[in-house]
């Protein structure tokens, strides 16, 4: 697919640095991070630390397993992130209402089972006390989000009616969205449908305020979106014809990645695959709507698993591993053009990690999107390793590691002096104690326009603070930062590095 053409879109990323801090990981007395005062304090800290970017993980409503990459909606926000103290200030609930429920007793880890049981009971109280339905702001919100809000809210209400079963297990009429069933459930569950609309109204109300505060303080928000959509989602239920489903609306093929050095069985994600021909026949209307919606949330959108846009791994449904999949051709530049037409002033980062393919490099060159480099991957071979900084160009984003990797301290701490010999020589150090600071310094010194580190790495934490271990369940997405963990000393070190390597934000 060699091509010298480009999309014609020029993205100018400010040279700068940022921190990866999921909303869920912010300090909070209510078991999980929110869009409340700690989010504003984090923006203040970013500014104090000379940072330009705040990267978050996907902010959609999470499903079983609590992964932000398996959401009930590609458009909706997570009700867990609605700040309860702001609802108290609005007179919708009281402190007593909040304290009536448990929120967990460990400030460093999220207990999702407790959050699930408590959070929606409190939000229902706030909904019952609210007079939002007659306000101009609420009516405008519904109008501006009409492409998804009705389907999502209906989906969540019907899901609750069927004891939270996936939509494939619902009664046949509503599973297939017959007009009679839609009218029946819309009337029967009207109050619950309105509750879910209220949750979205409050999420976006609070999100828009924190984004404006960040932007006003010179901070751009990098949002992360998964390439694929969860089967158990409003998107698949409402748009079955856009996915590879059989006559019983069950997946024919599912997503994943093949076996590699990290996993002998590969990764079986289980997401339904897009029917790219149908998508193209509609002018990629669903994707345009998705990207337009995300451009209202974020200044920069990181597309996870960008490789799948070019070539995607297709695994027959029913397989228990990813070994029997095949590579198939994706929409490539056609989708890039559709995305660019929908995102306005927002910018894109392409997560292009994984199998190195010339087709991906060609499409990345066409798009102009920066790809990613990971310093944890840099020192295991020789000077030709593409993750080594001397092989970068400015149109790149460098990370110590992502949410899917070990922390820097955890990764390098497990290696022997022999394995670390090249890393020591490259970064001019001689002990493991120096390695986390050296990796951060090396990223800042590189020509890559953007350098991002997980907060865990700034704090020097080990793998006890790891966010996610792919292909495992039970202990992922739980880490939280205790209040006050990021200190003035951390900020001074980051400012010093940002000043030394030209990554300080531009003065207005």
C-alpha positions in Angstrom: 0.0 0.0 0.0 3.0 2.3 -0.4 1.8 5.9 -0.7 3.4 9.3 -0.9 0.1 11.1 -0.4 -0.9 12.8 2.8 -4.2 13.7 4.3 -3.3 17.3 4.1 -4.0 17.8 7.8 -1.1 19.4 9.7 -1.0 18.8 13.5 1.2 21.1 15.5 1.9 19.6 18.9 3.4 22.0 21.4 6.8 20.7 22.6 5.9 19.8 26.2 5.4 17.1 28.8 2.5 15.7 30.7 1.2 13.2 33.2 -1.0 10.2 32.7 -3.5 10.3 35.6 -6.9 8.5 35.1 -9.9 10.3 36.6 -10.5 7.2 38.7 -7.1 7.4 40.3 -7.5 10.9 41.8 -7.9 11.1 45.5 -11.5 11.1 46.8 -13.3 10.3 50.0 -15.9 8.4 48.0 -13.9 5.4 46.8 -13.0 6.6 43.3 -11.7 9.7 41.7 -14.2 12.3 40.5 -14.5 15.6 38.6 -14.4 17.5 41.9 -11.9 19.6 43.8 -9.1 17.1 43.5 -9.3 17.3 39.7 -8.9 21.1 39.9 -6.0 20.6 42.4 -4.4 18.2 39.9 -4.6 20.9 37.1 -3.0 23.3 39.5 -0.2 20.8 40.1 0.4 20.3 36.4 0.8 24.0 36.0 3.1 24.2 39.0 5.2 21.3 37.6 5.6 23.0 34.2 3.5 20.5 32.4 1.4 21.0 29.2 -0.7 17.8 29.0 -3.0 15.8 31.2 -3.7 12.4 29.7 -6.7 10.4 31.0 -7.9 6.9 30.3 -11.3 6.5 28.6 -14.1 8.1 30.6 -17.0 6.0 29.5 -19.3 4.0 31.8 -17.5 0.8 32.7 -18.9 -2.7 32.4 -18.1 -5.9 34.3 -14.4 -6.2 34.8 -14.3 -2.4 35.3 -12.1 -1.8 32.3 -12.4 1.7 30.7 -11.8 -0.1 27.4 -15.0 -2.1 27.7 -17.7 0.5 28.0 -21.5 0.5 27.8 -21.2 3.4 25.4 -18.7 5.1 23.0 -20.3 8.4 23.8 -21.5 8.5 27.4 -19.5 9.5 30.5 -19.0 7.4 33.6 -21.5 8.3 36.4 -18.8 7.2 38.9 -17.0 10.4 38.1 -19.8 12.7 39.0 -18.6 14.6 42.0 -21.0 14.1 45.0 -19.8 17.2 46.9 -21.0 19.4 44.0 -24.4 17.7 44.2 -24.5 18.7 47.9 -23.7 22.3 47.0 -26.6 22.2 44.5 -28.9 21.0 47.3 -29.7 17.7 45.5 -28.3 15.5 48.2 -26.9 16.0 51.7 -23.7 14.9 53.4 -25.8 12.6 55.5 -27.1 10.9 52.3 -23.5 10.2 51.2 -22.3 9.0 54.6 -25.2 6.5 54.7 -23.3 4.3 52.3 -19.9 2.6 52.4 -17.3 3.7 49.9 -14.4 1.4 50.7 -11.6 1.8 53.3 -8.4 1.8 51.2 -7.4 5.2 49.8 -5.0 3.5 47.3 -7.4 1.0 45.7 -10.9 1.1 44.3 -13.4 -1.4 45.6 -15.7 -1.5 42.5 -18.3 -3.8 44.1 -18.9 -1.3 46.9 -18.9 1.7 44.5 -21.5 0.0 42.3 -23.8 -0.7 45.2 -23.6 2.8 46.7 -23.1 5.2 43.8 -26.3 4.8 41.9 -28.5 4.9 45.1 -27.0 8.3 45.9 -27.4 9.5 42.3 -31.1 8.4 42.3 -31.6 10.6 45.3 -30.1 13.5 43.5 -32.2 12.8 40.4 -35.4 12.8 42.5 -34.6 16.2 44.0 -33.6 17.8 40.7 -35.7 20.2 38.7 -33.3 20.0 35.7 -36.0 18.8 33.2 -37.5 22.2 32.6 -34.2 24.1 32.2 -32.9 25.6 29.0 -29.5 24.0 29.7 -30.9 20.5 29.9 -33.0 20.8 26.8 -30.0 22.1 24.9 -27.9 19.2 26.2 -30.5 16.6 25.0 -30.6 18.3 21.6 -26.8 18.5 21.2 -26.4 14.8 22.1 -29.5 13.5 20.4 -27.5 11.1 18.2 -26.8 8.8 21.2 -28.5 9.9 24.4 -31.8 8.2 23.9 -30.4 4.9 22.8 -27.9 4.9 25.7 -30.4 5.8 28.4 -33.0 3.3 27.1 -30.3 0.6 27.0 -29.3 1.2 30.6 -32.9 1.3 31.8 -33.8 -2.0 30.0 -30.5 -3.6 31.2 -31.6 -2.8 34.8 -35.0 -4.2 34.1 -33.4 -7.5 33.0 -31.2 -7.7 36.1 -28.2 -6.2 34.3 -27.9 -9.1 31.8 -26.3 -8.3 28.5 -28.7 -7.3 25.7 -28.3 -10.7 23.9 -30.2 -12.3 26.9 -33.1 -9.8 26.8 -36.6 -10.8 25.5 -36.5 -11.2 21.8 -38.7 -8.2 20.9 -36.6 -5.6 22.8 -33.3 -7.4 21.9 -34.3 -6.8 18.3 -35.7 -3.3 18.9 -39.1 -3.9 17.3 -41.1 -0.6 17.2 -43.7 -2.1 19.5 -41.2 -3.1 22.1 -39.3 0.2 22.0 -42.6 2.1 22.6 -43.6 -0.4 25.4 -40.3 -0.2 27.3 -39.9 3.6 26.7 -43.3 4.2 28.4 -42.8 1.5 31.1 -39.3 2.6 32.1 -39.7 6.4 31.4 -38.5 7.4 34.8 -35.4 5.2 34.8 -34.6 6.4 31.2 -34.8 10.0 32.5 -32.5 9.0 35.4 -29.7 7.9 33.0 -30.1 11.1 31.0 -29.7 13.1 34.2 -26.5 11.2 35.0 -25.1 12.2 31.6 -26.2 15.8 32.0 -24.4 16.0 35.3 -21.3 14.3 34.0 -20.9 16.6 31.0 -21.8 19.6 33.1 -18.9 18.8 35.5 -16.5 17.6 32.7 -16.9 20.8 30.6 -16.0 22.9 33.7 -12.8 21.0 34.5 -11.8 21.0 30.8 -12.3 24.8 30.6 -10.3 25.2 33.8 -7.5 23.1 32.4 -7.4 25.0 29.1 -7.5 28.3 30.9 -4.4 27.2 32.8 -2.5 26.2 29.7 -3.2 22.4 30.1 -4.5 20.3 27.1 -6.4 17.1 27.9 -5.4 14.0 26.0 -8.3 11.5 26.0 -8.0 7.8 25.2 -10.5 5.9 23.1 -10.5 2.2 22.4 -10.6 1.2 18.7 -13.3 -1.5 19.4 -16.7 -1.3 21.1 -17.9 -3.7 23.8 -20.5 -6.3 22.6 -22.6 -5.4 25.7 -23.1 -1.8 24.7 -25.7 0.6 23.6 -23.7 1.1 20.4 -23.9 -2.5 19.2 -27.5 -3.0 20.4 -28.6 0.1 18.4 -26.4 -0.4 15.4 -26.3 -4.1 14.8 -25.9 -3.8 11.0 -22.6 -2.0 11.5 -20.9 -5.1 13.2 -20.1 -8.6 12.1 -23.1 -10.4 13.6 -24.9 -13.5 12.5 -28.7 -13.9 12.0 -29.0 -14.4 15.8 -27.1 -11.2 16.3 -24.2 -13.0 17.8 -20.6 -12.2 16.8 -19.2 -14.0 13.8 -15.6 -12.9 14.5 -14.1 -11.1 17.4 -11.1 -8.8 18.1 -7.8 -9.6 19.6 -4.1 -9.8 18.8 -2.0 -12.8 17.9 0.5 -14.7 20.1 3.7 -12.7 20.7 6.7 -12.6 23.1 4.4 -11.4 25.9 1.6 -14.0 25.5 1.8 -17.5 24.0 -2.0 -17.6 23.4 -2.3 -14.0 22.2 -5.0 -11.7 23.5 -8.7 -12.6 23.0 -10.5 -9.4 23.6 -13.9 -10.6 22.4 -15.2 -7.3 21.0 -17.3 -7.7 17.9 -15.6 -6.6 14.7 -16.9 -3.7 12.6 -18.5 -4.5 9.2 -16.2 -2.0 7.5 -18.1 -2.3 4.2 -21.3 -1.2 5.8 -19.4 1.5 7.6 -18.0 2.8 4.3 -21.5 2.6 2.7 -22.8 5.0 5.3 -19.8 7.4 4.8 -18.5 6.2 8.2 -21.3 8.2 9.8 -21.1 6.4 13.1 -17.3 6.9 13.3 -17.7 10.6 12.4 -20.3 11.0 15.2 -18.1 9.2 17.7 -15.0 11.4 16.8 -17.0 14.6 16.8 -18.3 13.7 20.3 -14.8 13.0 21.6 -13.5 16.2 20.1 -15.9 18.0 22.5 -14.4 16.1 25.4 -10.7 16.3 24.6 -8.1 18.6 23.0 -6.2 15.5 21.8 -7.6 12.1 21.1 -5.4 9.0 21.4 -6.8 6.1 19.3 -5.8 2.9 21.0 -4.7 0.0 18.7 -4.5 2.2 15.6 -2.9 -0.8 13.8 -6.5 -2.2 13.6 -7.5 0.7 11.3 -5.0 -0.7 8.7 -5.0 -4.4 9.3 -7.0 -6.1 12.0 -6.8 -9.5 13.6 -10.0 -11.5 13.2 -10.7 -14.5 15.5 -13.6 -16.9 15.0 -16.2 -16.4 17.7 -16.1 -19.3 20.2 -12.4 -19.7 20.2 -10.8 -19.8 23.7 -7.5 -18.3 22.6 -6.3 -15.9 19.9 -4.1 -18.5 18.1 -6.5 -19.2 15.2 -7.1 -15.7 14.0 -6.2 -14.2 10.6 -5.2 -10.7 9.5 -7.7 -8.8 7.4 -7.5 -5.4 5.7 -9.1 -2.4 7.4 -10.4 0.9 6.0 -7.0 2.6 6.4 -6.9 6.1 4.8 -10.6 6.1 4.2 -11.2 6.1 7.9 -8.5 8.6 8.5 -10.2 11.0 6.1 -13.5 10.5 7.8 -12.0 11.1 11.2 -10.3 14.3 10.1 -13.5 15.6 8.7 -15.2 15.3 12.1 -12.8 16.4 14.8 -12.6 20.2 14.2 -9.5 21.6 16.0 -8.8 18.4 18.0 -5.6 16.5 17.3 -5.0 12.8 17.1 -2.3 10.5 18.6 -2.1 7.0 17.0 -1.2 4.1 19.4 0.8 2.2 16.8 2.6 -0.3 19.2 2.8 -4.0 18.4 3.6 -5.8 15.2 5.6 -3.6 12.9 3.9 -3.4 9.5 4.8 -1.2 6.5 1.1 -0.7 5.8 0.7 0.9 9.2 3.8 3.1 8.7 2.4 4.2 5.3 -1.1 5.1 6.8 0.6 6.9 9.7 2.7 9.0 7.3 -0.5 9.7 5.3 -2.4 10.8 8.4 0.3 13.0 9.9 -0.6 11.6 13.3 2.2 11.1 15.8 2.9 7.5 16.8 4.2 6.3 20.1 7.5 5.1 21.6 8.0 3.3 24.9 11.3 3.6 26.8 10.7 0.3 28.6 11.0 -1.3 25.1 14.1 0.6 24.2 17.1 -1.2 25.7 16.5 -4.9 24.9 18.4 -5.2 21.6 20.8 -2.8 19.8 21.2 0.8 18.5 18.6 0.1 15.7 15.8 -0.3 18.3 13.0 2.1 17.2 12.2 3.0 20.8 15.7 4.5 21.4 15.5 8.3 21.4 18.3 8.7 18.8 15.9 7.1 16.3 13.0 9.5 17.0 11.6 12.3 15.0 9.7 15.3 16.5 6.3 14.0 15.4 6.2 11.4 18.2 4.9 10.9 21.7 7.3 9.1 24.1 6.2 7.3 27.3 8.1 5.5 30.0 5.3 3.0 29.9 1.6 3.0 29.3 -1.3 1.9 31.5 -0.8 -1.6 30.1 2.9 -1.8 31.1 4.7 -2.3 34.3 5.8 0.8 36.1 9.3 2.0 35.2 10.6 1.0 38.6 8.8 -2.4 38.4 10.0 -3.1 34.9 13.7 -2.3 35.3 13.9 -3.4 38.9 13.2 -7.0 37.9 16.1 -7.1 35.4 19.7 -8.3 36.1 22.8 -6.0 35.8 23.7 -7.9 32.6 20.3 -7.1 31.1 20.6 -3.5 32.2 24.1 -3.0 30.8 23.0 -1.3 27.6 20.5 0.9 29.5 23.1 2.0 32.0 25.6 2.9 29.2 22.9 4.7 27.2 21.6 6.8 30.0 25.0 7.3 31.8 24.1 5.6 35.1 25.4 2.7 37.0 22.7 1.6 39.5 19.0 0.6 39.6 18.4 3.3 42.1 19.0 5.9 39.4 17.0 4.3 36.6 13.5 5.9 37.0 14.9 9.4 37.1 17.2 8.6 34.2 14.3 7.3 32.1 12.3 10.5 32.7 15.3 12.6 31.9 16.0 10.6 28.7 12.4 11.1 27.5 12.4 14.8 28.2 15.8 15.2 26.4 14.5 13.5 23.2 13.2 15.3 20.1 9.7 13.8 20.5 7.3 16.7 20.8 5.4 15.2 23.8 6.8 13.2 26.7 4.2 11.5 29.0 4.7 9.6 32.3 2.3 7.8 34.5 2.0 9.5 37.9 3.2 6.2 39.4 6.5 6.7 37.7 6.9 10.3 39.1 6.3 8.8 42.5 8.8 6.0 41.9 6.3 3.3 42.6 6.7 -0.4 41.8 4.3 -2.9 40.2 2.0 -2.8 43.3 0.7 0.4 41.6 0.4 -1.1 38.1 -2.8 0.0 36.4 -3.4 -3.0 34.1 -1.9 -6.4 33.3 -3.4 -7.4 29.9 -5.2 -10.8 29.6 -5.8 -10.9 33.4 -8.8 -10.1 35.6 -9.3 -9.2 39.2 -6.7 -6.7 40.1 -6.8 -4.1 37.2 -7.9 -0.5 37.1 -7.9 -0.2 40.9 -4.9 2.0 41.7 -5.5 5.4 43.3 -3.1 8.1 44.4 -3.3 9.1 48.1 -3.9 12.8 48.7 -0.6 14.7 49.0 1.5 12.0 47.3 2.7 14.4 44.6 4.8 17.0 46.5 6.5 20.3 45.7 9.8 18.4 45.4 8.3 16.3 42.6 7.1 19.5 40.9 10.5 21.2 41.2 12.2 18.2 39.5 9.8 18.3 36.6 10.1 22.0 36.1 13.8 21.7 36.1 13.7 19.0 33.4 11.1 20.9 31.4 13.2 24.1 31.5 16.5 22.2 30.7 15.0 20.5 27.6 12.6 23.1 26.3 9.3 21.6 27.4 8.0 24.5 29.5 4.5 25.7 28.4 4.7 28.9 26.2 3.9 32.1 28.0 0.7 33.8 27.0 
